[in-house]
Amino acid sequence: MPTVIAHHDVKDTDHWLASPKREEIFTPLGITNIRTFVNPQNRTQAAVLMDVADMDVLMAAMEGPGIADAMEYDGVLPETLVLLVQE
């Protein structure tokens, strides 16, 4: 099971940290152990670390409206999103 890091910028860090959307969207995809991180020197830079059971399922979901809507709700700036996958 690969571990994935998704880092991106956010508009409002406190709102992003408090959001239930990560669990709502990722848990049904078989994603577990979701952890959040914030750059202490620039709190608009954030990351999610998670264990992904099936990368194909995650990548297909990334193209759909559910994740886009969650990112918008969370204040994620989608153009800053970078996914890093454990090899």
ChimeraX attribute file (.defattr): number of C-alpha atoms within 10 A of each C-alpha:
attribute: neighborCount
match mode: 1-to-1
recipient: residues
	/A:1	10
	/A:2	13
	/A:3	18
	/A:4	19
	/A:5	20
	/A:6	16
	/A:7	20
	/A:8	19
	/A:9	21
	/A:10	25
	/A:11	15
	/A:12	13
	/A:13	19
	/A:14	12
	/A:15	13
	/A:16	20
	/A:17	16
	/A:18	10
	/A:19	15
	/A:20	12
	/A:21	18
	/A:22	20
	/A:23	14
	/A:24	12
	/A:25	16
	/A:26	17
	/A:27	14
	/A:28	9
	/A:29	16
	/A:30	14
	/A:31	22
	/A:32	16
	/A:33	12
	/A:34	17
	/A:35	12
	/A:36	15
	/A:37	14
	/A:38	18
	/A:39	10
	/A:40	9
	/A:41	7
	/A:42	10
	/A:43	15
	/A:44	19
	/A:45	18
	/A:46	21
	/A:47	20
	/A:48	17
	/A:49	19
	/A:50	19
	/A:51	19
	/A:52	22
	/A:53	15
	/A:54	13
	/A:55	18
	/A:56	10
	/A:57	13
	/A:58	16
	/A:59	10
	/A:60	9
	/A:61	16
	/A:62	12
	/A:63	10
	/A:64	10
	/A:65	10
	/A:66	14
	/A:67	17
	/A:68	15
	/A:69	13
	/A:70	17
	/A:71	17
	/A:72	14
	/A:73	13
	/A:74	22
	/A:75	17
	/A:76	23
	/A:77	14
	/A:78	13
	/A:79	8
	/A:80	12
	/A:81	14
	/A:82	13
	/A:83	12
	/A:84	11
	/A:85	15
	/A:86	9
	/A:87	6
